[in-house]
Amino acid sequence: MTQQAADVTLSEMRLRTGGRFHTMPDASETPSFLSPIGNALKRQVWIVQDYTLLAVQSVKSAFSPPQYWKDTLEQMDQIGVGSLPIIAISSIFIGGVMVINTASQFQRFGMTALTGDAVSLALVRELGPTITAILVAGRNASGIASELGSMVVTEQVDAMRALGTDPVRKLVTPRVIAMVAMMPLLVAVADFLGLVGGFLVSYFTLRLGPVQFWTRAINALAFGDLVQGFTKPAIFALIISTIACFQGLRVRGGTQGVGRATTSAVVVSSVLVLVVDFFLTRLLLFIFQ
């Protein structure tokens, strides 16, 4: 054994774990109480960094060739048309429930004419984009994560890299484009059908005429409300699609890993949609009011 090899201590050895190198602690050193917390925070920072890089790369790939438009159209069909029945049924009953909950208060003060205003503003500003995003996340984020996760487990993603195909450009970018394109359309459908459901309940419970309801519902909306109602869906779509793809591409552990990635994609995207919605609402109300 050479002198140089003999001088290498155990604390300077490095082990390859998870693609990263970590120095082994000296046996004489007492591990700090805060070291597990620090390691956990580091892992979260690495995850956020990897997610940010994936999101930026997927958006940049949309503006440079090659572009896989056939895959994008297929994803539009799966995300947009596939989610339409769920969005339609849910929106009709959401609008009806809003009227039922507010009918007693409107009747108490003799302000039943404001029903159209309340339903319209609540749907366009908040409930339409948020509920639609959560429903789309539940249906499509899980599907995207499981599909990409299965491709990772069966080494199809590695085969793409071996053939010179960028997995982000081929798999992630079409899904991001499709989600961003379809979400505002789904929100528009949700807003309209929510108003229809609110009108039906108002007509049979509050005896509001169609002219009275729809005139006030349309006149209650200002330009800022429409901007707020259609800015949120695009941002929510970007969040849902990138998180679903990120969770799918980082699957480890076979089929169990696919299940964990599917659950994480839905939970993380839904929670992040609600968190981002708070800050977007504050920002947009500050700008337009």
C-alpha positions as CSV (number, residue, x, y, z in Angstrom):
1,M,0.0,0.0,0.0
2,T,1.4,3.4,-1.0
3,Q,1.9,6.2,1.5
4,Q,-0.7,8.3,-0.4
5,A,-3.3,5.5,0.0
6,A,-2.4,5.1,3.7
7,D,-3.1,8.8,4.3
8,V,-6.7,8.5,3.1
9,T,-8.9,8.4,6.2
10,L,-12.4,6.9,6.5
11,S,-13.9,10.4,6.7
12,E,-12.7,11.2,3.3
13,M,-14.2,8.2,1.5
14,R,-17.2,9.0,-0.6
15,L,-20.2,6.8,-1.5
16,R,-22.3,7.1,-4.5
17,T,-25.9,7.2,-3.4
18,G,-28.8,8.3,-5.6
19,G,-26.6,9.9,-8.2
20,R,-24.9,12.2,-5.7
21,F,-21.7,11.8,-3.7
22,H,-21.7,12.2,0.0
23,T,-18.7,12.2,2.4
24,M,-18.9,9.6,5.1
25,P,-18.8,11.1,8.6
26,D,-15.9,10.3,11.0
27,A,-16.8,7.6,13.5
28,S,-15.4,9.8,16.3
29,E,-17.8,12.6,15.4
30,T,-21.1,12.8,17.1
31,P,-23.9,13.4,14.6
32,S,-25.7,16.7,15.1
33,F,-29.3,16.8,16.2
34,L,-30.0,19.1,13.3
35,S,-28.3,17.1,10.6
36,P,-31.4,15.1,9.6
37,I,-33.3,18.3,9.3
38,G,-30.5,19.8,7.2
39,N,-30.4,16.8,4.9
40,A,-34.1,16.8,4.5
41,L,-34.0,20.5,3.5
42,K,-31.2,19.9,1.1
43,R,-33.3,17.1,-0.6
44,Q,-36.2,19.4,-0.9
45,V,-34.0,22.1,-2.4
46,W,-32.7,19.6,-4.9
47,I,-36.2,18.6,-5.8
48,V,-37.3,22.2,-6.4
49,Q,-34.2,22.8,-8.5
50,D,-34.8,19.8,-10.6
51,Y,-38.5,20.7,-11.1
52,T,-37.6,24.2,-12.1
53,L,-35.1,23.1,-14.6
54,L,-37.6,20.7,-16.1
55,A,-40.3,23.3,-16.3
56,V,-38.1,25.9,-17.9
57,Q,-36.7,23.3,-20.4
58,S,-40.2,22.2,-21.4
59,V,-41.3,25.7,-22.1
60,K,-38.2,26.6,-24.1
61,S,-38.6,23.4,-26.2
62,A,-42.0,24.7,-27.3
63,F,-40.4,27.5,-29.3
64,S,-37.7,25.5,-31.1
65,P,-37.7,22.5,-33.5
66,P,-38.3,19.7,-33.6
67,Q,-41.9,20.0,-32.4
68,Y,-44.2,17.0,-32.0
69,W,-47.5,18.4,-33.0
70,K,-49.2,15.0,-33.5
71,D,-48.4,14.1,-29.8
72,T,-49.7,17.5,-28.8
73,L,-53.0,17.0,-30.6
74,E,-53.4,13.6,-29.0
75,Q,-52.9,15.1,-25.6
76,M,-55.3,17.9,-26.3
77,D,-58.0,15.3,-27.1
78,Q,-57.2,13.3,-23.9
79,I,-57.1,16.4,-21.6
80,G,-59.7,18.6,-23.2
81,V,-62.4,16.2,-24.6
82,G,-61.8,13.6,-21.9
83,S,-62.3,16.1,-19.1
84,L,-65.3,17.7,-20.6
85,P,-68.0,15.4,-19.1
86,I,-66.6,15.7,-15.6
87,I,-66.3,19.5,-15.8
88,A,-69.8,19.9,-17.3
89,I,-71.6,17.8,-14.6
90,S,-69.7,19.3,-11.7
91,S,-70.2,22.9,-12.9
92,I,-73.9,22.7,-13.3
93,F,-74.3,21.5,-9.7
94,I,-71.8,23.9,-8.3
95,G,-73.8,26.8,-9.8
96,G,-77.0,25.3,-8.3
97,V,-75.5,24.8,-4.9
98,M,-74.3,28.4,-4.8
99,V,-77.9,29.6,-5.4
100,I,-79.3,27.3,-2.8
101,N,-76.8,28.5,-0.1
102,T,-77.4,32.2,-0.8
103,A,-81.2,32.0,-1.6
104,S,-82.2,32.4,2.1
105,Q,-80.0,35.5,2.6
106,F,-81.2,37.1,-0.6
107,Q,-84.9,36.5,0.3
108,R,-84.4,37.8,3.8
109,F,-83.2,41.2,2.5
110,G,-85.4,41.2,-0.6
111,M,-82.3,41.2,-2.9
112,T,-83.0,38.1,-5.0
113,A,-82.2,40.2,-8.1
114,L,-78.5,40.0,-7.0
115,T,-78.4,36.3,-7.5
116,G,-77.0,36.6,-11.0
117,D,-74.3,39.0,-9.9
118,A,-73.2,36.7,-7.1
119,V,-73.1,33.5,-9.2
120,S,-71.4,35.2,-12.1
121,L,-68.6,36.9,-10.1
122,A,-67.9,33.8,-7.9
123,L,-67.7,31.5,-10.9
124,V,-65.6,33.7,-13.2
125,R,-63.2,35.0,-10.6
126,E,-62.7,32.0,-8.3
127,L,-64.7,28.8,-8.5
128,G,-64.5,28.2,-12.2
129,P,-60.7,28.3,-12.6
130,T,-60.0,26.7,-9.2
131,I,-62.5,23.8,-9.2
132,T,-61.7,23.1,-12.9
133,A,-58.0,23.0,-12.2
134,I,-58.5,20.6,-9.2
135,L,-60.8,18.3,-11.3
136,V,-58.3,18.3,-14.2
137,A,-55.5,17.6,-11.8
138,G,-57.3,14.6,-10.4
139,R,-58.0,13.1,-13.8
140,N,-55.0,14.1,-15.9
141,A,-52.1,14.6,-13.5
142,S,-52.5,11.0,-12.3
143,G,-52.7,9.7,-15.9
144,I,-49.6,11.7,-17.0
145,A,-47.6,10.6,-14.0
146,S,-48.5,6.9,-14.3
147,E,-47.9,6.9,-18.1
148,L,-44.5,8.5,-17.8
149,G,-43.6,6.5,-14.8
150,S,-44.4,3.3,-16.6
151,M,-42.1,4.4,-19.4
152,V,-39.3,5.0,-17.0
153,V,-39.8,1.6,-15.3
154,T,-39.8,-0.2,-18.6
155,E,-36.7,1.7,-19.7
156,Q,-38.4,3.4,-22.7
157,V,-37.1,6.8,-21.6
158,D,-33.6,5.4,-21.6
159,A,-34.1,4.0,-25.0
160,M,-35.2,7.4,-26.3
161,R,-32.0,8.9,-25.0
162,A,-30.0,6.2,-26.6
163,L,-31.6,6.9,-29.9
164,G,-30.9,10.7,-29.6
165,T,-34.4,11.8,-28.7
166,D,-34.8,14.4,-26.0
167,P,-37.4,12.9,-23.5
168,V,-38.4,16.4,-22.3
169,R,-39.1,17.6,-25.8
170,K,-40.9,14.4,-26.8
171,L,-42.9,13.6,-23.7
172,V,-43.2,16.8,-21.5
173,T,-43.5,19.7,-23.9
174,P,-46.6,18.2,-25.8
175,R,-48.4,17.7,-22.5
176,V,-47.6,21.2,-21.3
177,I,-48.8,22.8,-24.5
178,A,-52.0,20.7,-24.5
179,M,-52.8,21.5,-20.9
180,V,-52.2,25.2,-21.3
181,A,-54.3,25.3,-24.4
182,M,-57.2,23.3,-23.1
183,M,-57.5,24.6,-19.5
184,P,-58.9,28.1,-20.5
185,L,-61.5,26.4,-22.8
186,L,-62.6,24.0,-20.0
187,V,-62.9,27.0,-17.6
188,A,-65.1,28.8,-20.1
189,V,-67.3,25.8,-20.3
190,A,-67.4,25.5,-16.6
191,D,-68.3,29.2,-16.1
192,F,-71.2,29.0,-18.6
193,L,-72.6,25.7,-17.3
194,G,-72.3,27.0,-13.8
195,L,-74.4,30.0,-14.7
196,V,-76.9,27.7,-16.4
197,G,-77.2,25.6,-13.2
198,G,-77.5,28.8,-11.1
199,F,-80.2,30.1,-13.4
200,L,-82.2,26.9,-13.3
201,V,-82.2,26.8,-9.5
202,S,-83.0,30.5,-9.3
203,Y,-85.9,30.1,-11.7
204,F,-87.5,27.4,-9.8
205,T,-86.8,28.6,-6.2
206,L,-86.5,32.4,-6.4
207,R,-88.8,32.8,-9.4
208,L,-86.3,34.9,-11.3
209,G,-86.9,35.4,-15.0
210,P,-84.3,34.6,-17.6
211,V,-83.9,38.2,-18.7
212,Q,-83.4,39.5,-15.2
213,F,-80.9,36.8,-14.2
214,W,-78.7,36.8,-17.4
215,T,-78.7,40.6,-17.8
216,R,-77.4,41.1,-14.3
217,A,-75.0,38.2,-14.6
218,I,-73.4,39.6,-17.7
219,N,-73.4,43.2,-16.6
220,A,-71.7,42.3,-13.3
221,L,-68.5,41.3,-15.0
222,A,-65.8,43.8,-15.6
223,F,-62.7,43.5,-17.8
224,G,-60.6,42.8,-14.7
225,D,-62.8,39.9,-13.8
226,L,-62.4,38.3,-17.2
227,V,-58.6,38.8,-17.1
228,Q,-58.5,37.2,-13.7
229,G,-60.8,34.3,-14.8
230,F,-58.6,33.4,-17.8
231,T,-55.1,34.2,-16.4
232,K,-55.4,31.7,-13.6
233,P,-56.2,28.7,-15.8
234,A,-53.1,29.1,-17.9
235,I,-50.9,29.3,-14.8
236,F,-52.7,26.4,-13.2
237,A,-52.3,24.3,-16.3
238,L,-48.5,24.9,-16.4
239,I,-48.3,23.9,-12.7
240,I,-50.4,20.7,-13.1
241,S,-48.7,19.5,-16.3
242,T,-45.1,20.1,-15.2
243,I,-45.6,18.6,-11.7
244,A,-47.2,15.5,-13.3
245,C,-44.4,15.1,-15.8
246,F,-41.8,15.7,-13.1
247,Q,-43.3,13.1,-10.8
248,G,-43.6,10.6,-13.6
249,L,-40.0,11.0,-14.8
250,R,-38.4,10.6,-11.4
251,V,-40.1,7.3,-10.6
252,R,-38.0,4.8,-8.8
253,G,-38.8,1.3,-7.4
254,G,-40.9,-0.3,-10.1
255,T,-44.7,-0.5,-10.0
256,Q,-44.8,0.7,-6.4
257,G,-42.9,3.8,-7.4
258,V,-45.4,4.4,-10.2
259,G,-48.2,4.4,-7.6
260,R,-46.4,6.8,-5.3
261,A,-45.7,9.1,-8.2
262,T,-49.4,9.1,-9.3
263,T,-50.5,10.0,-5.8
264,S,-47.8,12.7,-5.4
265,A,-48.7,14.3,-8.7
266,V,-52.4,14.8,-7.8
267,V,-51.7,15.9,-4.2
268,V,-48.9,18.3,-4.9
269,S,-50.5,19.9,-7.9
270,S,-53.8,20.3,-6.2
271,V,-52.3,21.9,-3.1
272,L,-50.0,24.1,-5.2
273,V,-52.9,25.3,-7.3
274,L,-54.7,26.5,-4.1
275,V,-51.5,28.2,-2.8
276,V,-50.8,29.9,-6.1
277,D,-54.5,30.9,-6.4
278,F,-54.2,32.9,-3.2
279,F,-51.3,35.0,-4.4
280,L,-52.7,35.4,-7.9
281,T,-56.0,36.6,-6.5
282,R,-54.3,39.2,-4.3
283,L,-52.1,40.4,-7.2
284,L,-54.9,40.6,-9.8
285,L,-57.3,42.3,-7.4
286,F,-54.6,44.9,-6.6
287,I,-54.0,45.5,-10.3
288,F,-57.7,45.8,-11.4
289,Q,-59.3,47.5,-8.4
